[in-house]
Each structure stands twice: as C-alpha cells, then as structure tokens.
Amino acid sequence: MRTLPLSEGSWDWTKTVKGYVGLTKPRIIELLLITTVPAMVVAKHDLPSIWSIVITVAGGTLAAGGANAVNMWYDRDIDALMKRTKNRPLVTGAVSPTGALIFAIALEVVAFAMLSFGDNVLSASLALSAALFYVFIYTMWLKRSTSQNIVIGGAAGAVPVLVGWAAVTDSLSLAAWLMFLVIFIWTPPHFWGLAFRYSDDYSAAGVPMLPSVSTRKRSARDILIYTFVLAATTGALGFAAHLGWVYAVAAVALNAGFIGYAIKLYRDLTPKVAMRMFSYSITYLSLLFIGMAVDVAVRGH
C-alpha cells in the first residue's frame, strides 16, 4: 500500500487560516478602526487608557469581522460571479459555509462579552447592533433589492465611532452622532467610486448598485452632491465637538480634494477617475479623523 507524501495528503492549515482571516475583510476593518480611536480621543478630550483602547479596538475588530464573515457566507453565490470577489474564501473552498457561519457567530459572542466587561454594555450593544444591521438589513435585504442599498446600509459602517465614544463616556452626544453622520454620508460616494469601476460585475451578479443600474452621469451627479453635503457635515462636527484650527485646516483641505475629484468625475465619467476618487476617499477619512485626534492633542484637552 502506497503512503502519500506529506505534501499530497496533509491538510494545508495555512490556507485555511488565511481563509478565515479573509472572511473578516481585514482591509475594511482597518479603515473602521482608524475612525474609532480618534472618536475615543475626542470624547475624552484626552488620550484614553491603553486598556480601553485595546479592548475597544479588539472588540470592534471581532464584531466587524463576524458581520463581514456572515456577509461572505450569504453572498457566496454572487461573489462567484464577480471578478472582484471570485477569490474570496467561500468561493475558492478554503473555508466551508458551515465553518464560516460558526466562526462568525463565535466572533460576535466574544466581541459582545469583551466590550461588555472591558468597556460597558452600551458600547457592546452598539457593536452588536451594527453587525445585525449589516447582516439582516444590508446584506440580506437592501443589497439585492434597491440601488439605495449602500446609502442606508452604510449606517453599519458608521457605528464604530459611536462604539468608541460610548466606550469612554458610557453615553452618546450630538458630536458623536455627527461623527456617525460624517461616515454615513461619506460611504455612498466612497463605495460608488468603486462600483463605477466594477459596474459590469454588479450587473452580472444582479446587484443593483447605483452605477450599474443608472447612467454614469446621474451616478457622478449623486456622488458630487454627497461630497458637498459631507463637507457641510464635517463643519458642523467641528463646532459640536469644539475642535480647533488643526481640524478646521484638515477638513477644508480634505473636502476641497474630495469635491475636486467628484467634479472631475462628473466631467470625465471614466472608471479611471472613479478609482482615483475611491482611493482618495480612503485617505480622506483616515486623515480627517487623525486630524481630530491631533487637534485635541495640540490644544492639550
């Protein structure tokens, strides 16, 4: 009886581990967490304890990762049809559907416990609500039924700032909700930039993302409108959170860049410009929130 070499008959655990990590969509989580810590700094008007930051970031990571894993579990049929998502773990078979779902639920349970005992029940409840909203409202309902899917569904991605704020204050204020609104309004022009480039993918999968079901002109127009509304909202946040000149300079410069890209897209209507705007939007959100934290640090309160 022939014995198989290790390379032929063994379990490739590295591929499986990478598959489970991939289920959490690490690049998306990274962006969400960049907004969470500055929200904590602004809420406290100082640097929170390292313990609080670690617990909030870790708990938020697990909660968001669990929601993303369920999203991949549910969307594995359409992910197989799209070039952008055809290499996701459930499509390639690196992870089984049952394994993915159990993994996702386990992440949510651990996240809720971690935030409840490490921070407070409010922050834990907010993180769980974001996960449930993302799964049941966006993934299972809105995504496949309306071109406004990401407009409403974007609320889930805006909740981490509320989690961060609640983690250090055990409450929510007007400034916290304006931070939420900034990300909520930022999400459509950010995601539509990507969808502009992959509109054929969404059409093939039957997902009515705005650029795949509307004209490029209308999509670009809506993106431009959102960037102007976003600029106004960042201004209101500055006043409500009592932020100073560092944030003001950062917000003005970043908004000018975002509006500039949106105007260029409206004029050119090309996927190339849309992807440049998409890339810029990531930089925009990161620097805007870093600017908030730096503003608090510079002013010493």
C-alpha angles and dihedrals in degrees: 000000000000117000114219116234114247091252091057103043108027129100113256097226093174091061091049093049091049088049093055092046089049090055090066093057095229095194092058092046090051090059093048092052092050086066096043101062096048088050088056091049093050092045092053095035084225141051110295120227116283088240092057092047093049094048094045095046093045094046092045091049093053094045093049091042091053092050091049091050092054088048090056091044092054096039098046091111095057094035087064090058098051125078091214093056105028092105096055115128097254092049095050093043095242087129129027120236091241092048091049093052094047089047091051095050091047090053091052093049093050092045093052093048093046095050094041095053098029098044118359142294093260093061091045092050092049092051091049092047090053091052093048092047092050093049104039103026104033106024101035099033121013102036095066099030111049141028087227089065097116093041093063097025091055088078089082092060091050095057098080090077088056089050090052093047093047091047092067102029104028086223142069127239137188090266090055092052091048089054087052089050092051091058092039091056093040093056101072098052089041095051096036088058088061092041089052088063095043100036092126089055092054092046091052091051093046094242110144098218107166099250090050096052102032136050120278089240094057092044091051090047092054091048090053093049091051093051091056092048089047091054091052092049093052087053092053090048091055091058096042094049093042092237121169143217097303092060092040093054092045093048095048093048095044094046091050089055094047093048089046092056091046091052091049090050091049089054100041103029092199129143089228092062090042091057091048088053090047091053091046092050090062091051089045095057094042095051094041092058094039086053089057092053093045090049091056091046094049093050091045098230 
